[in-house]
Amino acid sequence: MKRFLLLFIGMWMAFAVQAQCSICTKTAQQLGEGPGKGLNGGILYLMIMPLSIGGIIGYKWWMNQKQIQE
C-alpha cells in the first residue's frame, strides 16, 4: 500500500512540473499557451519510458541484493 501511494503521488506531481529546456521554453512562448502546454505534455510523455525502465531495473537489482543478504 505504501509503494502504491508513493507511486501515485510521484505520477501526480509529474503533471505539475515544467519539463522544458531553454530552447523549448522559448519555442513554446512563441507558439502560445495551448501548443506550449502540448509541447510540455509531449516532453513529459517521452520522459516516462526511460525513467520507468530505470526504475524497474533498480527495483529488480534491489530485490536481488535483498535475497542475497538473506
SEKOL-287151 format. One record per residue (C-alpha): residue number from 1; x, y negated, z negated. Coordinates in nm, 4 decimals. Layout:
<lumbas>
NUM, X, Y, Z .
...
</lumbas>
This chain:
<lumbas>
1, 0.0000, 0.0000, 0.0000 .
2, 0.2849, -0.2347, -0.0858 .
3, 0.4512, -0.1771, 0.2535 .
4, 0.1254, -0.2348, 0.4393 .
5, 0.0707, -0.5624, 0.2576 .
6, 0.4271, -0.6735, 0.3315 .
7, 0.3843, -0.5820, 0.6991 .
8, 0.0539, -0.7688, 0.7181 .
9, 0.1998, -1.0830, 0.5599 .
10, 0.5015, -1.0687, 0.7917 .
11, 0.2828, -1.0377, 1.1012 .
12, 0.0516, -1.3151, 0.9815 .
13, 0.3431, -1.5511, 0.9245 .
14, 0.4874, -1.4754, 1.2693 .
15, 0.1934, -1.6527, 1.4326 .
16, 0.2627, -1.9734, 1.2401 .
17, 0.6271, -2.0133, 1.3429 .
18, 0.7560, -2.2131, 1.6364 .
19, 0.9885, -1.9821, 1.8294 .
20, 1.1388, -2.2141, 2.0858 .
21, 1.4900, -2.3155, 2.1750 .
22, 1.5652, -2.6775, 2.2527 .
23, 1.5220, -2.6322, 2.6286 .
24, 1.1898, -2.4501, 2.5859 .
25, 1.0698, -2.7192, 2.3454 .
26, 1.1440, -2.9932, 2.5975 .
27, 0.9668, -2.7968, 2.8739 .
28, 0.6664, -2.7300, 2.6501 .
29, 0.6394, -3.1011, 2.5663 .
30, 0.6319, -3.1848, 2.9358 .
31, 0.3644, -2.9218, 3.0063 .
32, 0.1246, -3.0415, 2.7396 .
33, -0.0296, -2.8838, 2.4317 .
34, -0.2223, -2.5920, 2.5874 .
35, 0.0538, -2.4490, 2.8080 .
36, 0.3075, -2.5239, 2.5342 .
37, 0.1178, -2.3024, 2.2919 .
38, 0.1023, -2.0354, 2.5615 .
39, 0.4773, -2.0571, 2.6106 .
40, 0.5324, -2.0264, 2.2360 .
41, 0.2993, -1.7252, 2.2210 .
42, 0.4891, -1.5594, 2.5047 .
43, 0.8198, -1.6105, 2.3260 .
44, 0.6777, -1.4539, 2.0095 .
45, 0.5335, -1.1648, 2.2121 .
46, 0.8731, -1.0931, 2.3690 .
47, 1.0377, -1.1123, 2.0265 .
48, 0.8181, -0.8395, 1.8728 .
49, 0.9620, -0.5379, 2.0577 .
50, 1.3336, -0.5801, 1.9750 .
51, 1.2552, -0.6593, 1.6118 .
52, 1.0235, -0.3595, 1.5769 .
53, 1.2840, -0.1282, 1.7332 .
54, 1.5451, -0.2596, 1.4901 .
55, 1.3011, -0.2141, 1.2023 .
56, 1.2254, 0.1456, 1.2980 .
57, 1.5942, 0.2300, 1.3316 .
58, 1.6679, 0.0626, 0.9970 .
59, 1.3823, 0.2472, 0.8261 .
60, 1.4952, 0.5858, 0.9620 .
61, 1.8535, 0.5118, 0.8547 .
62, 1.7343, 0.4130, 0.5075 .
63, 1.5241, 0.7306, 0.4728 .
64, 1.8172, 0.9430, 0.5913 .
65, 2.0503, 0.7810, 0.3359 .
66, 1.7888, 0.8329, 0.0655 .
67, 1.7668, 1.2062, 0.1495 .
68, 2.1462, 1.2411, 0.1490 .
69, 2.1713, 1.0882, -0.2000 .
70, 1.9142, 1.3321, -0.3393 .
</lumbas>
